[in-house]
């Protein structure tokens, strides 16, 4: 449908159910633009509910975002607030590239204020500082953003470290400038997510920060 001029939005019911479509996504959807020497576009949005916290069994509580963030040709984003869910979905649909849109399932029932207007408050691939701080940067995204903000608030109330919470929002591409600026300011960095640490987003973020901020 995307190749015929439509902008389809498809949904994977749960994160762990995406694997039967894995080959089509990484071998066909992601590669079509490059394979056609730029002549063909695949403006497709693939919605994937992900993460834990809902008391579900296997195949219902995974965080498999690293598979797709690793794949050239895919854009990978995830919302953490109702406002982001509203605006980022529209931006993803407007993109001429395929977008993997991760939705934190345990945040589905949250409500929040949405600033209506003609333009989104942030670019689709722009990281946002959700809470300013000066002692340590916390890099997070999706379902863990609210957890990190609660931790920052608790730390402030207890007289602990001042935590700057950076919501990445986009996993591929990463907003490297915002990440580096925050870590250079605080001098310390933590990464909080629900996925596997080995060869995952957390490992990539730690390597990026070490390379850009702490390697002389």
GUGUNU-775168 format. One record per residue: y, x, z of N, C-alpha, C, O in turn; residue in one letter. Coordinates in steps of 0.02 Angstrom, whole numbers, plus 32768, in hexadecimal, padded with zeros to 4 digits. Example, Ala and Ser with C-alpha at 12.3 -4.5 7.8 and 13.67 -1.06 7.14 Angstrom:
BEGIN
7EE4829481867F1F826781867F5B829481867F5A82C881A7A/7F90828281627FCB82AC816580028285818A8039829E8192S/
! end
This chain:
BEGIN
7FC380298000800080008000803F802B80008070801B7FDEX/803E806280268078808E8028808580AE7FE480BE80B57FD0X/805080C07FC1805780DE7F7F807180AC7F4C808B80BF7F18X/806A806B7F5A808180377F2C80C5801C7F3E80DB7FEA7F23X/80E7803E7F6D812C802D7F7C813880067FBB81717FF77FCDX/81037FF57FDF810A7FD2801E811480048057810C8040804DX/81267FEA8092812C801380CE80FF7FF4810481187FD58132X/80BF7FFD80FD80907FDD812B80937FFB817280A18036817BX/80857FD081A2807E7FE481E880397FCE81FF802B7F928201X/800E7FFD820E7FCA7FED82227FC18000826C7FE4802A8287X/7F917FDF828B7F867FEA82D37F3D7FFD82E17F0F7FDE82C9X/7F36803283087EF5804483247EF2802383697F1E802F8392X/7EC17FFB83767EC17FD283B37EC47FFC83F27EE97FEC8421X/7E9E803383F47EA18063842B7E9C80AA840F7E8180B583D9X/7EB780D984347EB9811F841E7E75813984097E6E815A83D6X/7E42812984307DFF814284227DDE812383E57DA8813883D2X/7DFD80F183C77DE080D0838D7DFA80ED834B7DE780D68315X/7E248121834F7E43813B83127E15816882EA7E21817482AFX/7DE0818083097DB881B482E87D95819F82A87D8E81CA827CX/7D7E8161829F7D62814F825E7D95815582257D81815C81EBX/7DD5815282357E09815982027E26819F82007E5581AC81DBX/7E0A81CE82277E278210822E7E2B823581EB7E5E825381DBX/7DF5823381C67DF4825681867E28823B81567E4B82628134X/7E2E81F981527E6081DC81257EA781EF81397ED281FB810EX/7EB381F4817A7EF6820481927F08824D81857F3C825B8169X/7EDC827B81997EED82C281957EDF82E081507EFF8310813CX/7EB082C3812A7E9E82DF80E97EC182BC80AF7ECC82DB807AX/7ED3827C80B77EF2825780817F3C8248808F7F68825F806BX/7F48822180C37F8D820D80D37FBA824980DD7FF1824B80C0X/7FA5827981057FCF82B281157FDB82E180DA800E830380D7X/7FAC82E280AB7FAF831480767FCC82FA80347FDA83228007X/7FD482B9802D7FE4829C7FEC802682B67FD0802B82C57F94X/805982BC7FFA809B82D17FE2809783187FC680B183267F90X/807683457FEB8070838A7FD4804183907F98804E83B67F69X/800B83697F997FDA836C7F627FF983577F207FE783707EEBX/802983287F238049830E7EE6808883367ED480AE83217EA9X/8092836F7EF580CD83997EE9810D83727EF4813F837A7ED0X/810C83477F27814883227F3A815482E37F14818782C27F1FX/812882D17EE7813382967EBE812182557EE2813D82207ED3X/80F382597F1180DC821D7F3480F082207F7E80ED82547F9EX/810381E67F98811381DF7FDF80E381AD7FFE80CA81807FDDX/80D681B5804080AB8187806380D0816E80A180C5818780D8X/80FD813D80998124812380D180FA80F380FC810480B680FAX/80CD81108121809C80EA814980A680F8819380AF813181A6X/80A580C481BC80A880CB8205806580B78222804C80808215X/804880E3824A800880D6826A801480D282B68023810482D5X/800E809782D28019808B83197FD9809B83407FA38082832FX/7FE080C383747FA680D4839D7FB880CD83E77FDD80F68401X/7F9F809984097FA7809584527F7F80CF84717F4780DD845DX/7F9D80F084A37F7A812A84C07F898132850A7FB681118526X/7F62815E85297F6D816F856F7F438144859E7F248113858AX/7F44815885DD7F1D813686107F478107863A7F7C80EF8624X/7F2E80FA86777F5380D186A57F46808786A17F69806086C1X/7F14807286787F06802A86737EC08019868B7EAA7FE08684X/7E9D804A86A77E5B803D86C27E26802F868D7DF6800B869AX/7E2F804B86527E00803E861B7DC9807286187DCC80A68638X/7D97806385F07D5D808F85E97D6980C185B17DA180C68596X/7D3580E6859F7D3B8119856A7D5280F985297D4580BE851BX/7D75812185007D92810C84C07DD080E084CA7DED80C88499X/7DE580D585087E1F80AA85147E5680CD853B7E8B80B08547X/7E4C810B854E7E7E812E85797E87817685637E8E81A2858EX/7E86818385237E8C81C7850B7ED481D984FA7EFF81AD84F3X/7EDF821A84F57F20823484DE7F11826884A87F0F82A484B6X/7F078250846C7EF0827B84357F28829084067F1C829E83CBX/7F658291841F7F9F829F83F57F9E82E483D57FBA82EE839FX/7F7D831583F57F7D835983DA7F5A835D83977F6C8386836DX/7F278333838B7F058333834B7F37832883117F34834A82DEX/7F6382F9831B7F9082E682E47FD0831182E47FEC831E82AFX/7FE68327831F802083558321800E839782FF803A83BA82E6X/7FCE83A882FF7FB683E582E07FB483E082947FAF84138271X/7FB783A3827A7FAB839782327FEC8399820B801983708216X/7FF183C881DD802C83CB81B18030838D81877FFD8374816DX/806C8373817F807783378156807F82F7817D808F82C48161X/807282FA81BF807A82BF81E980B582C9821980BF82FF8233X/80D982948224810A8293825980EA826E829480CB823A828BX/80F3828982D080D2826C830B8107825F83408128828E8358X/8110822083548142820E8385812481E183BA80EE81C383B0X/814681DC83F2812F81AF8428816B81978450819781BF8460X/816C8158845F81A3813A84858191813984CF8157813E84E2X/81C5813384F981BA812F854181E180F7856281D780E8859DX/820E80D7853C823880A185578238806785268229807184EBX/8249802B853D824E7FF3850E82817FFF84D782767FEB849DX/82B9801E84E882EC802C84B582D1805B847F82DC80508444X/82AD808F8494829080BC8463825B80998439825680A583FDX/8233806E84588200804A84338220802183FB8207801E83C3X/82588002840B827C7FD883DA8298800183A0828C7FF38366X/82BD803683B282E0805C837E82B2808B835982B78092831CX/828580AC837D825A80DE835C822A80BE832A821A80DD82F7X/82148081833881E980608308820E805382C681F3805C8290X/824C803D82CC82738032828F827F80738269827C8075822BX/828D80A8828E829780E9826E82578102824D825981208217X/821F80F7826E81DF810C825281D080E7821181B9810581E0X/81DE80A6821081D2807E81D382008095819B81EC80948161X/823C80AA81AC826C80C0817A825C8105815E827581188129X/8232812B81818220816E816B81F6816C812C81CC81408124X/8202819A80FF81DB819F80C1819B81C780CC817281CD809EX/819181E28108815582088118812881DF8146814181B28169X/80E781ED814880BB81CA817680CB81DC81BE80D6821781CEX/80CD81AA81E980DF81B3822F80A68199825B809081608254X/808E81C48288806081AE82BC808A819A82F880AD81C38316X/8087815A830A80B2813F833F80878130837C806380FE837FX/808B815C83AD8064815483EB808A8127841C80C58131842AX/806680F58434808380C48463805F80C884A6802380BC84A9X/808380D884DC806380DC851E804E809885368078806E8548X/800D808C85377FF4804885448005802E8589800E7FF28593X/800A805B85BA801A804285FD80648030860580788018863AX/808C803B85D280D3802885D480E17FEA85AA811B7FD685A3X/80AD7FCB858E80B77F92856180DD7F59858381047F368561X/80D37F4E85C280F17F1385E381347F228604814F7EF68626X/814D7F5E85FB818E7F6E861881C67F4F85EF81C17F4585B3X/81FB7F3F861382357F2285F382727F4D860082767F708632X/82A17F4B85D282DD7F7385DA83147F5C85AB83077F36857CX/834F7F7385B783897F61858F83887F88854D83797FC3854BX/83977F658517839A7F8484D583E17F7B84BA83F97F4384B3X/84007FB384AC84437FB2848F843E7FA38445842A7FCE841DX/844F7F66843384497F5283ED84847F6D83C584BD7F6F83DEX/84777F81838984AC7F9B835E84907FAA831A84567F9A830AX/84B87FC982F184A37FD882AD847C801A82A984558023827BX/8486804682DA8465808782D884428095831A8458807F834FX/840B80B9831683E680CC8352840E80FF837A84338127835CX/840780FF83BC842D812F83E58418817783DB843F81A483E8X/83DA818283C483C181C683BB839C81CB837983838199835EX/83988208835F836F821483248326820D8337831382168371X/82FC81FC830782B581F183148294822E833482678227835CX/82AB826A8322828B82A7833A82B682CD836C82B0830A8372X/82E182A9838E830E82C883BF82F382BE840682E48286841AX/82ED82F5842B82DB82F28471831782DC849A835082E78486X/830A82BB84D3834082A084FC833882B88544830282B48560X/836E82CF8561836F82E185A8837782A085D083AE828385D2X/8341828985EF8342824A8614836182528659837D82228674X/835B828D86768378829A86B8838F82E386B98366831086B0X/83D082F086C483E8833586C683D38357870783CC8337873BX/83CA8398870383B883BF873E83C88408873283DD841B86FBX/83BF8432876483D18478875C839D84AA877683A684E6876FX/836784928795833584C087B182F784C9878582DC85008781X/82E28495876482A68499873A82A88463870482BE842B8711X/8291847486C9828B844586928244842886918213844C8696X/824083E6868B81FF83C5868381FC83A8863D8220837A862CX/81D083C4861481C683AB85D0818E837785D18157838585E8X/819D833C85B9816C830685BC817882D6858381A782DF855BX/814E82A3857F815682718549812A8235855980FD82388582X/813981FE8536811081C2853B810781A88581813881A185A6X/80C9819A859680BD817A85D680D181A4861380DD81888648X/80D481E6860B80E482118644812E82188650814282358683X/815781FF862481A08204862E81B681E0866D81DC81FA8694X/819D81A3867681AF817D86B28196819F86F181B8819F8724X/815B81BD86ED813F81E18726816A821D87378179822A8772X/81808242870581AA827C870F81EE8268872D8209828B8758X/8209823187168249821A873082438206877A826F821387A2X/820B81E6878B81FF81D387D181F7821287FC820F82138835X/81D6824587E181CE82848806821182A68810821F82C28845X/823B82A487DD827E82C387E282A8829F881682CC82BF883DX/82A3825D881882C98237884982B08245889082D8824E88BEX/826E824888988251825788DA8264829C88F2827382A7892DX/826482CC88C48276831188D582BF831488EC82CF8337891CX/82EA82F088C8833182F088DB833B82D0891F836482E98947X/8318829B892E831F8279896F830582A489A8831E82A089E0X/82D282CE899A82B482F889CD82D5833C89D282BF836789F9X/830A834789AC832C838789AD830683BE8989831083F98996X/82DA83AA895A82B283DA893582D583F388F7831283EB88F0X/82B0841288CA82CE842D888D82EF83F7886282D783BE8860X/8324840A8841834683DD8812832283E187CF8324841487ADX/830383AA87BC82D883A9878082FB83898745831483518748X/82FE83AF870E831A839386D082E0837986A582B683A0868FX/82DE8338869A82A78319867582BB8311862C82EC82EF861CX/82958331860182A1832D85B9826983048599822E8318859BX/827B82CC857D824C82A1855A824982B88511827A82B184ECX/821182D584FC820D82F284B9821382BE8482823582CB844FX/81F48284848A81F6824D845A81D4825D841881B0823383FDX/81DD829983FF81BD82AE83C1819282EB83D081A9831C83EDX/815382E783BC8124831E83C7811C834A838981098384838EX/812A832D834F812B835483118159833182DF814782FC82C6X/8193834D82D181AA838E82EA81C5838A833181D983558349X/81C783C4835381E483C98396822F83D78390824583FA8362X/825483BD83BF829C83CD83C482A2840D83ED82B0840C8429X/8299844583CB8298848683ED82DB8495840E82DD84B28444X/8311848483ED835484948408835F8475844D83788497847AX/834D84368455835784158496832A843384CA833F843D8503X/82EC844384B882BD846184E782D884A484FF82DB84B2853BX/82EB84CE84D18302851284E183428510850A834A8536853AX/837084E484F883AF84DF851D83A384CC856683C384E78593X/8375849D85718367848885B6834684BF85DE835A84CC8617X/831484E085C182F1851585E6831E855185F2831A85718627X/8348856185C38378859785CD83A88587860683BF85B48629X/83B78548860F83E48533864483C28537868883E0855086B8X/83858520868D8363851C86CE833D855C86DF8336856E871AX/8324857F86AD82FF85BC86B882B685B186CB829185E186D5X/82A1857386CE825B856386DF8246852786B5826F84FF869EX/8203852186AC81EB84EA868281A784D2869A817C84FA86ABX/819E8490869B815E847086A681508441866C817E8426864DX/81108437865D80FD8408862980D083D3864980A083E3866CX/80E08393863D80B9835C865A80A3832D862280CC830D8602X/806183298618804582F885EB7FFF82E686037FE683028634X/7FDF82B785DF7F9D829F85F47F6482BD85CB7F2A82B085DAX/7F7482E5859A7F4182FC856B7F1F833B85857F31835785B9X/7EEC8351855F7ECA838F856F7EFA83CA856B7F2383CE853EX/7EF483F8859C7F218432859B7F0A846585687F3484868549X/7EC8846D855E7EAF849F85307EBD848D84E87EA7845984D0X/7EE184B884C67EF484AE847F7F16846A84767F0784468447X/7F42845984A47F63841884A17FAF841F849E7FC984578496X/7FD283E784A4801B83E784A18039841084DA806B843284D0X/801B840C851580368431854E8032847D8542806084A18552X/7FFA849385257FF284DA8516802584F084E18042852684E6X/802F84C784AE805F84D7847A80A684DB849680CC85088484X/80B884AC84C180FA84AB84DF810584E8850B813A8507850AX/80D284FA853280D78535855D80E0857485348108859F8545X/80BB857984FC80C185B384D0810685B684B0812485EB84ABX/811E857C849B81618579847C8197858F84AC81C285B7849AX/8194857584E981C78587851C81C385D2852C81F785F38531X/818785EC8534818086348542819D865E850A81C0868F8516X/818F864A84CD81A78670849381F3866D848C821386A0847FX/820F863184948256862884868284863884C282BF864784B9X/8269863384FF82958638853A82868674856782B3868C858AX/8248868C8567823686BF8598821C8700857A820B872E859FX/821787058538820187428518823D876C85048268875584DFX/823F87A8851D827887D3850E8267880484D68291882C84C3X/
! end
